Amino acid sequence: MLQRVFVPLFAASLVAGCAVGPNYVRPDTPPTFLWATTTDELVPPTNATLMYDALIAAKVPAELHVFAKGRHGMGLGMTDPALSVWPTLLQNWLEGLGMIGAKAAARP
């Protein structure tokens, strides 16, 4: 029986704090967008930087944003003007990679 395997085109981490994350980065890890806040009371931003470093070492396209303030679990961050820009940052990054937008539409 043929088994289907889902492989994501990219990953966007709103909780860039999985301490074991860097241990599982491989060259075939999908391009990854990370964001964190300095004042997250549950997950230190260093977890995001460790993950980013692991992604870059594995030559995986990655982008990291660390915002000055924001509590844990901000989700889309729409209630905080400083954090509410992250979806636009993600969109711009994906467009730059050619995964969405005009470059993606022009691909055969």
Backbone as CSV, one residue per row, in Angstrom:
resi,resn,N_x,N_y,N_z,CA_x,CA_y,CA_z,C_x,C_y,C_z
1,MET,0.847,-1.170,0.000,0.000,0.000,0.000,0.895,1.237,0.000
2,LEU,0.561,2.209,-0.844,1.307,3.454,-0.934,0.912,4.361,0.220
3,GLN,1.907,4.869,0.916,1.637,5.755,2.047,2.035,7.168,1.656
4,ARG,1.165,8.130,1.914,1.463,9.519,1.607,2.159,10.154,2.801
5,VAL,3.142,10.963,2.488,3.894,11.660,3.524,3.751,13.153,3.261
6,PHE,3.344,13.878,4.279,3.202,15.327,4.153,4.524,15.985,4.487
7,VAL,5.035,16.753,3.554,6.263,17.507,3.779,5.914,18.982,3.608
8,PRO,6.005,19.755,4.676,5.639,21.172,4.567,6.615,21.939,3.692
9,LEU,6.112,22.953,3.021,6.965,23.803,2.199,7.781,24.751,3.055
10,PHE,7.228,25.144,4.215,7.932,26.020,5.139,7.349,25.835,6.523
11,ALA,8.073,26.343,7.518,7.597,26.307,8.898,7.667,27.719,9.450
12,ALA,6.651,28.086,10.216,6.646,29.378,10.906,6.400,29.096,12.376
13,SER,7.350,29.458,13.194,7.242,29.152,14.613,6.873,30.381,15.406
14,LEU,5.710,30.309,16.057,5.287,31.382,16.943,5.818,31.127,18.339
15,VAL,6.181,29.909,18.603,6.749,29.542,19.890,8.127,28.989,19.575
16,ALA,9.024,29.892,19.302,10.367,29.484,18.905,11.135,29.077,20.144
17,GLY,10.577,28.149,20.870,11.211,27.857,22.123,11.373,26.399,22.407
18,CYS,11.106,25.577,21.466,11.253,24.154,21.709,12.731,23.856,21.927
19,ALA,13.088,23.553,23.151,14.497,23.365,23.505,15.137,22.230,22.724
20,VAL,14.367,21.240,22.316,14.942,20.123,21.568,14.968,20.406,20.078
21,GLY,14.361,21.492,19.646,14.285,21.809,18.230,15.604,21.735,17.497
22,PRO,16.663,22.406,18.012,17.931,22.380,17.293,18.497,20.970,17.108
23,ASN,18.139,20.063,17.974,18.635,18.686,17.861,18.020,17.941,16.686
24,TYR,16.939,18.453,16.136,16.237,17.770,15.056,16.361,18.476,13.716
25,VAL,17.178,19.502,13.630,17.375,20.211,12.369,18.279,19.380,11.469
26,ARG,17.820,19.223,10.221,18.589,18.504,9.208,18.587,19.350,7.937
27,PRO,19.431,19.049,6.989,19.440,19.825,5.749,18.101,19.825,5.015
28,ASP,17.258,18.802,5.226,15.960,18.777,4.554,14.834,19.373,5.405
29,THR,15.186,20.016,6.516,14.189,20.758,7.294,13.653,21.877,6.404
30,PRO,12.352,22.104,6.401,11.819,23.159,5.527,12.288,24.545,5.966
31,PRO,12.323,25.500,5.040,12.645,26.871,5.412,11.798,27.281,6.620
32,THR,12.422,27.977,7.563,11.765,28.236,8.845,11.835,29.705,9.223
33,PHE,10.679,30.248,9.591,10.542,31.621,10.081,10.282,31.549,11.577
34,LEU,11.097,32.243,12.363,10.966,32.221,13.819,10.752,33.629,14.360
35,TRP,9.929,33.715,15.401,9.884,34.976,16.134,9.674,34.693,17.605
36,ALA,10.223,35.583,18.409,10.163,35.432,19.860,10.141,36.825,20.478
37,THR,9.950,36.861,21.794,10.012,38.137,22.509,11.007,38.016,23.666
38,THR,11.654,39.113,23.956,12.640,39.132,25.033,11.990,38.909,26.388
39,THR,10.752,39.362,26.551,10.097,39.278,27.861,9.169,38.078,28.016
40,ASP,9.241,37.112,27.120,8.434,35.889,27.257,8.792,35.234,28.585
41,GLU,7.802,35.059,29.435,8.057,34.533,30.779,8.214,33.017,30.828
42,LEU,7.887,32.320,29.749,7.993,30.860,29.734,9.122,30.335,28.849
43,VAL,9.372,31.015,27.752,10.357,30.529,26.789,11.383,31.632,26.525
44,PRO,12.628,31.417,26.919,13.636,32.455,26.685,13.936,32.614,25.196
45,PRO,14.232,33.826,24.755,14.525,34.040,23.340,15.786,33.309,22.885
46,THR,16.625,32.915,23.822,17.822,32.160,23.434,17.451,30.835,22.785
47,ASN,16.276,30.289,23.114,15.850,29.062,22.433,15.655,29.328,20.946
48,ALA,15.112,30.492,20.627,14.915,30.845,19.213,16.255,31.051,18.528
49,THR,17.200,31.673,19.214,18.499,31.903,18.586,19.260,30.589,18.396
50,LEU,19.111,29.655,19.335,19.731,28.337,19.168,19.143,27.609,17.958
51,MET,17.831,27.691,17.816,17.175,27.057,16.677,17.640,27.697,15.371
52,TYR,17.697,29.018,15.361,18.152,29.739,14.176,19.575,29.326,13.812
53,ASP,20.458,29.289,14.803,21.840,28.896,14.555,21.915,27.488,13.958
54,ALA,21.093,26.578,14.475,21.077,25.204,13.961,20.583,25.174,12.518
55,LEU,19.573,25.967,12.208,19.044,26.031,10.845,20.112,26.552,9.880
56,ILE,20.782,27.623,10.266,21.804,28.212,9.409,22.967,27.230,9.220
57,ALA,23.374,26.554,10.294,24.461,25.573,10.194,24.104,24.435,9.238
58,ALA,22.804,24.100,9.183,22.346,23.034,8.281,22.025,23.563,6.880
59,LYS,22.280,24.861,6.678,22.020,25.522,5.392,20.540,25.527,5.019
60,VAL,19.706,25.642,6.042,18.260,25.742,5.852,17.906,27.229,5.819
61,PRO,17.169,27.690,4.804,16.749,29.087,4.802,15.960,29.391,6.077
62,ALA,16.340,30.484,6.749,15.696,30.826,8.012,15.693,32.330,8.220
63,GLU,14.709,32.774,8.972,14.635,34.179,9.374,14.188,34.214,10.816
64,LEU,14.782,35.116,11.602,14.490,35.236,13.024,14.237,36.689,13.380
65,HIS,13.177,36.918,14.148,12.867,38.245,14.686,12.649,38.097,16.184
66,VAL,13.353,38.907,16.966,13.157,38.930,18.412,12.649,40.321,18.765
67,PHE,11.410,40.367,19.262,10.783,41.619,19.637,11.093,41.931,21.098
68,ALA,11.187,43.195,21.426,11.579,43.619,22.780,10.588,43.166,23.847
69,LYS,9.309,43.309,23.574,8.309,43.009,24.599,7.197,42.140,24.034
70,GLY,6.634,41.347,24.914,5.501,40.511,24.551,5.453,39.293,25.442
71,ARG,4.284,39.039,25.967,4.129,37.892,26.859,4.070,36.600,26.042
72,HIS,4.197,35.478,26.708,4.102,34.178,26.065,2.682,33.963,25.537
73,GLY,2.580,33.346,24.389,1.269,33.027,23.839,0.596,34.187,23.132
74,MET,1.370,35.047,22.524,0.788,36.210,21.842,0.100,35.835,20.537
75,GLY,0.346,34.641,20.020,-0.321,34.230,18.787,-0.029,35.184,17.653
76,LEU,-1.068,35.683,17.034,-0.884,36.623,15.930,-0.417,37.989,16.397
77,GLY,-0.491,38.260,17.698,0.013,39.514,18.241,-0.773,40.733,17.830
78,MET,-1.990,40.534,17.365,-2.760,41.648,16.806,-3.167,42.702,17.836
79,THR,-3.072,42.380,19.114,-3.425,43.381,20.128,-2.232,44.258,20.492
80,ASP,-1.073,43.964,19.951,0.142,44.728,20.234,0.687,45.264,18.917
81,PRO,0.700,46.597,18.755,1.151,47.170,17.482,2.558,46.731,17.076
82,ALA,3.467,46.581,18.026,4.837,46.178,17.690,4.877,44.745,17.168
83,LEU,4.077,43.858,17.771,4.093,42.452,17.368,3.224,42.173,16.145
84,SER,2.258,43.024,15.893,1.308,42.749,14.812,1.949,42.785,13.429
85,VAL,3.205,43.188,13.344,3.881,43.233,12.044,4.440,41.882,11.613
86,TRP,4.487,40.908,12.530,5.157,39.657,12.153,4.502,38.937,10.979
87,PRO,3.158,38.951,10.820,2.615,38.279,9.631,3.108,38.920,8.324
88,THR,3.290,40.233,8.338,3.819,40.916,7.153,5.272,40.537,6.923
89,LEU,6.044,40.429,8.011,7.439,39.992,7.888,7.507,38.590,7.282
90,LEU,6.617,37.708,7.743,6.561,36.347,7.202,6.203,36.374,5.723
91,GLN,5.205,37.166,5.362,4.791,37.267,3.961,5.945,37.758,3.094
92,ASN,6.641,38.792,3.555,7.768,39.330,2.785,8.872,38.288,2.623
93,TRP,9.129,37.533,3.686,10.161,36.494,3.631,9.776,35.400,2.634
94,LEU,8.523,34.957,2.693,8.053,33.919,1.770,8.087,34.407,0.323
95,GLU,7.740,35.665,0.108,7.817,36.227,-1.240,9.263,36.259,-1.711
96,GLY,10.175,36.638,-0.827,11.594,36.676,-1.173,12.146,35.308,-1.545
97,LEU,11.616,34.274,-0.924,12.022,32.904,-1.249,11.347,32.389,-2.517
98,GLY,10.363,33.141,-3.017,9.625,32.707,-4.198,8.573,31.661,-3.889
99,MET,8.148,31.573,-2.638,7.154,30.568,-2.249,5.721,31.065,-2.407
100,ILE,5.551,32.374,-2.369,4.241,32.984,-2.617,4.470,34.232,-3.470
101,GLY,3.408,34.783,-3.997,3.514,36.024,-4.761,3.853,35.785,-6.220
102,ALA,4.354,36.849,-6.852,4.600,36.847,-8.296,5.609,35.767,-8.707
103,LYS,6.704,35.621,-7.933,7.715,34.608,-8.294,7.122,33.201,-8.266
104,ALA,6.302,32.938,-7.270,5.673,31.610,-7.164,4.695,31.389,-8.295
105,ALA,3.941,32.422,-8.648,2.938,32.298,-9.711,3.604,32.098,-11.066
106,ALA,4.832,32.617,-11.227,5.529,32.504,-12.514,6.190,31.147,-12.700
107,ARG,6.292,30.365,-11.629,6.919,29.040,-11.731,6.028,28.086,-12.513
108,PRO,6.654,27.214,-13.327,5.848,26.245,-14.092,5.208,25.218,-13.196
